[in-house]
Amino acid sequence: MTFAKELKKISTPYSVLLVEDDEPLSNSIKEFLVNFFDSVALAKNGEDALEKYHNHYSTYQKHFDIIITDIRMPKKNGIELSRELFKHNPKQKIIVISAHDDRKHLIDLINLGVDGFLPKPFVVDEICNILYDVCAELLQERKRFRYINLGYETKWDKELKTLSYANSVIKLTEKERLLLELLIRHKDQKFSSIEIFDYLYYDDPDKHFSQDTIKSLIKRLRKKIPDGIIINTPNSGYHLSSILLES
């Protein structure tokens, strides 16, 4: 069984939206959740939850990581809310608070794809176990999308913005790092030498464009990554290999 200490090790980075119309219960659950999560927001019903959900995305360009919702609520119940959330984000993590007499709704919620149930009355160890399972899944997803595989054990870490070979960091200059990040972030685009120059030296108006400067930079960067990753298409520009685009 997973206890609070284990949950704490992996839960901190994630955001939670708690949807509960019983204010004393909502505040009590929040007091518990803030021991594990840096960000815990409250909504008093399904409509309020949807509004806060969209506002959060508009502000942070990401969804809440975890939604914890009661089933019985005014202005859109937990089933209706879950259905709406999955329309916006099919991978949304949703945990449902359920009382004994809510059992008739559980099959519908399972079919929708919710990630777990918190039965009332609450048991701390059981809550921690459910939250741990969901956070562990989020952690695996985060790791899976965090790295760009460049081949031959060479990886780009999108969070740390580092390049590594066989888990050893490859030292990049600031301009090499910026160039590689640009090509990876816009891997379906081609960039001319002058576009790359303008991107790298936008904060240095006194520096004049030099084709040789860009060629030299790309030559140095190519030595630090597997062959064939950076392609120069005549009359189009520099871009990443189609093999990487398909990976």
Secondary structure as UniProt FT lines:
FT   HELIX           4..11
FT   TURN            12..13
FT   STRAND          15..19
FT   HELIX           23..33
FT   TURN            34..36
FT   STRAND          39..43
FT   HELIX           46..60
FT   STRAND          66..70
FT   HELIX           78..88
FT   TURN            90..91
FT   STRAND          93..98
FT   HELIX           100..105
FT   HELIX           106..112
FT   STRAND          116..119
FT   HELIX           124..146
FT   STRAND          147..151
FT   TURN            152..153
FT   STRAND          154..157
FT   TURN            158..161
FT   STRAND          162..165
FT   TURN            166..167
FT   STRAND          168..170
FT   HELIX           174..185
FT   TURN            186..188
FT   HELIX           193..200
FT   TURN            201..203
FT   TURN            205..206
FT   HELIX           211..222
FT   TURN            223..224
FT   TURN            227..228
FT   STRAND          230..233
FT   TURN            234..236
FT   STRAND          237..240
FT   HELIX           242..246
//
